[in-house]
Amino acid sequence: MARRITVVGGGASGLMAAVMAARGGAEVTVLEHKDRVGKKLLMTGNGRCNLTNVSGFEGKYFSSDEASMQKIYGALGRFDADDAMDFFRSIGVFTKEKRDGGIYPVSEQASCVLDAFRSECARLGVRTVVNADVRDMRAVKCDRLILATGGKAAPSTGSDGSGYVLAKRLGHNIITPLPALVQLRCEGDFFKSVAGVRAQAGITLYIDGKKTAYEEGELQLTDYGISGIPVFQFSRLAARALHERKKCEAEVNFMTQVSEKDLGGLPAGRYDGKKVEELLGGMVHKKIASLICRRHKLDARMTVFDAGREKVKAYIDELKHFKVRITSANSFGNAQVCSGGVPLGEVSDCFRSLKAPNVYIVGELLDCDGICGGYNLQWAWTTGAIAGRDAANDND
């Protein structure tokens, strides 16, 4: 008889595990507690589905310790971006590469990826049960069980944290899940005046006064703080530090597009007749220029000469070192993924539980999260593929 495998969760890692196990000859059932599989997959890459990234994995993932990081990179070496692209070609999804190394479906539609998964599952005879609420794994009759429930990010798509409860019942520890790839809330009543502004900027994260991370890209200012991909990239570090009651600050350089050479005319008096707000507005978004003027109680009609060149230079320096205190990360409802989860030291290299040998744990349930750019989906493909194959073929 074929080995019976049940996959709990019909997201990215669960669908990959189901296909790989079925290709290995197993009889596979997917239990999904929403009304259809793949809801979160449809949201990835703003609906375009950034499948993976070919610019390299080193430094793109986070976990709790060095041993876990080695396990992560070891797994990614066994099922990498090329393997993922080969798999998608095998189910009829052709891909293209963008400038940052991101790999997308040629159609740039996440729906075509989900359709291909569903078609392959149907071809392989994978049974799918929706609206299935698994609370007691003892009620699931199978030879191997793969936990692929997702974490707590984007709970409306089904990632409600129930997988952590199931893993804990098996005896696993859970590293506190926290939002990642998420907006950050900051101190300051001025944010409403600059809400909606987008600006190329460099952003440095300080934790307890120590420079911890730097990102550059399009910053988005909101009525409560900071957002955009550069913020997302280090948001997990800030969220974890705040959870540990550490002080977090972000220093924004709004002047990355303006060189010192560009500013050479200031001390020479070239801009003496320009209004301060007008000069600053030629370097940064007008709302940011107005904010600096308000903070220093400057009359908008004051010229550079009247304000004083040295003072204006200090205002420009402030635009290079605009520091705000981070108070919290936004909720799981706003997060793309979460950090924390089941420690990687509690699963084998094939993601088999060391607490319950007939169970595998994959995807976001594990203590691994990546930056933006297709890295989190690659982790889903890697863990799902390795676990699915092993569950179908192991001899224990």
SVG drawing of the C-alpha trace seen along z (x, -y; Angstrom):
<svg xmlns="http://www.w3.org/2000/svg" viewBox="-15 -89 48 91">
<polyline fill="none" stroke="black" stroke-width="0.4" points="0.0,0.0 1.1,-3.6 2.2,-5.6 -0.5,-7.9 0.7,-11.4 -1.4,-14.3 -0.3,-17.9 -1.9,-20.3 -2.0,-23.7 -2.5,-24.4 -0.1,-27.4 3.2,-27.6 5.2,-25.1 2.2,-22.7 1.4,-22.6 5.1,-22.0 5.3,-19.2 2.1,-17.6 3.3,-17.6 6.7,-16.2 5.3,-13.5 2.7,-12.5 5.5,-12.4 7.3,-10.0 4.3,-7.6 2.5,-8.6 -1.2,-9.0 -1.6,-12.6 -4.3,-14.6 -4.1,-18.3 -6.2,-19.8 -6.8,-23.5 -8.9,-25.4 -9.8,-28.2 -12.3,-27.8 -9.6,-27.4 -5.9,-26.7 -3.2,-29.2 -4.8,-32.4 -1.6,-33.9 0.3,-32.8 -2.1,-35.1 -0.9,-38.1 2.9,-37.5 4.9,-40.1 1.8,-42.4 0.0,-39.8 2.9,-39.2 4.5,-36.3 8.2,-36.9 9.0,-33.1 12.7,-33.2 15.9,-35.2 19.1,-34.3 21.3,-36.9 22.5,-34.6 21.2,-33.6 24.0,-34.5 23.0,-37.2 19.4,-37.2 18.0,-35.0 17.6,-35.3 17.3,-32.8 18.2,-32.6 21.7,-31.1 24.6,-30.2 23.8,-26.5 20.3,-27.2 21.8,-29.5 24.0,-26.7 21.0,-24.4 19.1,-27.0 21.9,-27.4 22.5,-23.7 18.9,-23.1 18.9,-26.0 21.9,-24.3 19.9,-21.1 16.9,-22.8 18.0,-26.2 16.6,-28.9 17.5,-26.8 15.7,-23.8 12.7,-26.0 12.6,-27.3 13.0,-23.8 10.0,-22.7 7.9,-25.5 8.7,-24.8 7.7,-21.2 4.2,-22.4 3.9,-24.9 5.0,-28.1 7.7,-29.9 9.7,-32.6 11.7,-35.7 14.4,-37.6 14.3,-41.2 17.2,-43.5 17.5,-42.7 17.6,-39.0 14.0,-38.4 12.3,-35.6 8.7,-36.1 6.2,-34.2 6.3,-35.5 2.7,-36.5 3.5,-38.3 0.3,-36.7 0.3,-34.8 -3.0,-33.3 -1.2,-31.3 1.1,-29.8 -1.7,-28.7 -3.6,-27.3 -0.6,-25.3 -0.2,-23.8 -3.9,-22.9 -3.7,-21.3 -0.6,-19.3 -2.3,-18.2 -5.3,-17.0 -3.0,-15.2 -1.3,-13.4 -4.5,-12.5 -3.8,-14.7 -7.0,-15.0 -7.8,-18.5 -10.2,-19.1 -11.1,-22.7 -12.7,-24.2 -10.7,-21.6 -9.9,-22.7 -7.2,-20.5 -7.0,-20.8 -6.0,-17.3 -3.4,-15.5 -4.3,-12.2 -7.6,-12.4 -5.7,-12.5 -5.1,-9.0 -1.9,-8.8 1.6,-7.4 3.3,-10.7 2.0,-14.2 3.5,-17.5 2.7,-20.6 2.6,-23.5 0.2,-25.9 2.1,-29.1 2.9,-31.4 0.9,-34.4 1.5,-36.9 -1.5,-37.9 -4.0,-35.9 -6.9,-36.7 -5.3,-34.3 -5.2,-31.4 -1.9,-32.0 -3.6,-32.3 -0.8,-30.7 -2.7,-27.4 0.4,-25.6 2.4,-26.7 -0.2,-25.2 0.0,-21.9 3.8,-21.9 3.8,-22.7 1.6,-19.7 4.2,-17.6 6.7,-18.8 8.4,-21.5 9.5,-24.8 8.3,-28.0 10.6,-31.0 8.1,-33.9 6.7,-34.8 7.0,-38.5 6.0,-40.5 8.6,-40.8 8.6,-42.6 6.4,-45.2 6.0,-48.9 7.5,-50.6 5.7,-53.0 7.7,-56.0 7.6,-58.8 6.7,-62.2 3.5,-64.2 4.9,-65.6 4.3,-62.4 0.8,-63.3 2.2,-66.4 4.5,-64.2 2.2,-61.2 2.3,-59.8 5.7,-61.2 8.0,-58.8 11.7,-59.5 14.9,-57.8 16.8,-57.6 19.4,-55.7 18.2,-54.4 20.4,-53.2 18.9,-51.1 20.4,-51.7 19.7,-49.3 20.8,-50.5 22.9,-53.1 24.8,-50.6 24.6,-50.7 22.9,-47.4 21.7,-47.6 21.7,-49.9 19.3,-49.9 18.8,-52.2 15.8,-52.6 12.4,-54.2 11.2,-55.2 7.5,-55.8 6.4,-58.1 3.1,-57.3 1.0,-59.2 2.5,-57.0 6.1,-56.3 8.1,-54.7 7.5,-52.1 8.8,-50.9 11.1,-48.0 14.3,-49.4 12.3,-49.5 10.8,-46.1 14.3,-44.6 15.4,-45.4 11.9,-45.5 12.4,-42.0 15.6,-43.2 13.7,-46.2 10.7,-44.1 12.9,-41.5 14.9,-44.2 11.8,-46.0 10.4,-42.7 13.6,-42.5 13.0,-46.0 15.9,-47.6 16.0,-51.1 15.5,-51.3 16.1,-54.4 16.2,-54.9 18.4,-57.6 17.2,-58.7 19.5,-60.3 17.2,-62.2 20.2,-63.5 21.5,-60.4 20.8,-61.9 22.6,-65.2 26.4,-65.2 28.8,-67.5 29.8,-68.9 26.2,-69.9 26.2,-71.9 29.5,-73.6 27.6,-76.8 26.2,-77.3 29.3,-78.8 30.1,-80.8 26.9,-82.6 25.3,-81.3 22.0,-80.7 21.9,-83.7 18.8,-85.2 16.8,-82.0 14.2,-81.3 15.4,-78.6 12.3,-76.4 12.7,-76.8 16.4,-75.7 15.6,-72.7 12.6,-71.9 15.0,-71.6 16.8,-68.8 14.0,-66.9 10.2,-66.6 8.5,-69.9 6.7,-68.5 10.0,-67.5 11.5,-70.9 8.5,-72.5 8.8,-70.3 12.4,-71.4 11.4,-75.0 8.6,-74.5 10.9,-72.7 13.2,-75.7 10.4,-78.3 11.7,-79.7 9.6,-82.3 9.0,-80.7 9.9,-84.0 13.4,-84.2 16.3,-84.0 19.4,-81.9 21.4,-85.1 19.0,-86.3 18.9,-82.9 22.6,-82.6 24.6,-80.2 25.9,-78.2 22.4,-77.7 21.1,-76.6 24.0,-74.2 23.0,-72.8 19.4,-72.3 20.8,-70.4 22.9,-68.3 19.7,-67.5 18.3,-66.1 21.2,-63.7 20.8,-62.6 17.1,-62.8 16.7,-60.5 13.4,-59.1 12.7,-56.7 10.9,-53.4 8.2,-52.5 6.7,-49.3 6.3,-47.2 2.9,-47.0 0.7,-44.0 0.7,-40.6 -2.2,-41.8 0.2,-44.1 3.2,-41.8 4.3,-39.7 6.0,-37.1 7.0,-36.5 10.2,-35.7 10.5,-33.0 8.8,-29.7 10.0,-26.1 13.7,-26.0 15.6,-24.4 17.6,-22.4 14.4,-20.4 14.0,-19.1 16.3,-17.0 18.0,-18.1 14.9,-16.9 12.6,-18.9 11.4,-15.8 10.4,-16.5 12.9,-15.2 10.0,-15.1 7.5,-13.2 9.3,-11.2 6.3,-10.7 5.8,-14.5 7.5,-17.1 7.5,-20.8 8.0,-23.2 7.8,-26.8 7.1,-29.8 6.4,-27.6 10.2,-27.2 12.5,-29.8 13.6,-31.3 12.6,-34.4 14.1,-36.2 14.3,-39.7 12.0,-40.9 12.8,-39.7 11.5,-36.1 13.5,-34.7 10.6,-33.7 8.9,-31.8 12.2,-30.1 12.3,-28.9 8.7,-27.5 9.7,-25.7 12.9,-24.3 11.4,-23.0 8.3,-21.7 10.2,-19.9 12.8,-18.3 10.1,-17.2 7.7,-16.0 10.3,-13.8 11.6,-12.4 8.1,-11.7 7.3,-9.6 10.7,-7.8 12.2,-7.3 12.4,-3.7 11.8,-4.3"/>
</svg>
